[in-house]
Amino acid sequence: LQRALRRDGLSDDLRGKYEASLRELEGKSNERAQQERERHMAQKYHRVKFFDRRKVDRRIVQAERELAANPNSSSVQQKLQALRE
């Protein structure tokens, strides 16, 4: 399409159609590139997020144990509430 637009002898309607098609294709290309970047980042950080979830799960279990040992401790209750959020 870009080569066709560079030609001199194009009518205005044809030039308009080509330009519209070109804009549409460029938009689709940009959208696809954005999706590829997002997919790449999701794959890249999947393992990190998994380990972070595991870490939080361990801390929740630890806080629940502390709370079971000392049910009147408000600091442990607050810690547990913060971890669950």
N, C-alpha and C positions, 0 to 999 in steps of 0.2 A: 504493500500500500504506500509506503514512503517513496518508493521509486516512482509509482504512478502519480503521486502528488507533485513530484519534481518536474514532471513534463509540463511544457508550456501550453499545449493545445487542448487542455481540458475545459469542458463546459462548467459553468458554475454549479449546476445541480450535481453533476458527477463528482466534482471537487468536494462539495458539501457532504455527499454520501461517503466518500472515501475518508474524509476527516472525521465524520461521526463514527465510522467503523474503526478507525485508528484509535480514537479516544476510548472506545469501548474495549478494544483489545488491550490497550495499555492499562486500563483500569483492572481488567481481569488478571493481567500479568502481575500488577502490584499487589492485588489481593492474594494471589497464589503465593507470592514471595513472602508476604506477611504470615500466611498460614504455615509455610515451611519453617520460618523463623520460630514461630510459637511451638510447633511440633518438636523442633530441635531442642529448644530450651526445656520443654516438658520432659523429654527423654534425658537430657543432661542432668537435670536436678531431681529426677525421680528417686534415685538412690539416696540423695541427701534428705529429701522429705521423708522417706521411709525411716531412716535412722532417727530423725528428729521426732517422728511419731513414737518410735520405740522408746526413746529417752523420756518423753512426756508420760507414756504409759507406765514406765518403771517408777517415775517420781510420784504418780498418782497412787500406785500400789504401796509405795513406801509411806506416803502421807496417810493412807487408810490404816496401815499397821500402827503408825504412831497414834492415830486417833483412837484406835481400838485399845491401845495400851493406856492412853490418857484421854478419856472422853470429855473432860472439862476444859481442855486446852483450846482457847479461842484462836491462838496463833496458828495451830495446826489446821483448824477448820477453815480459816481464811486462806491458808496456803493451798488446801485441797480445792476450795472454791475457785481460786485463781487458776489452778492447773486445769480444771475441768472446762474452763472457758476457752 
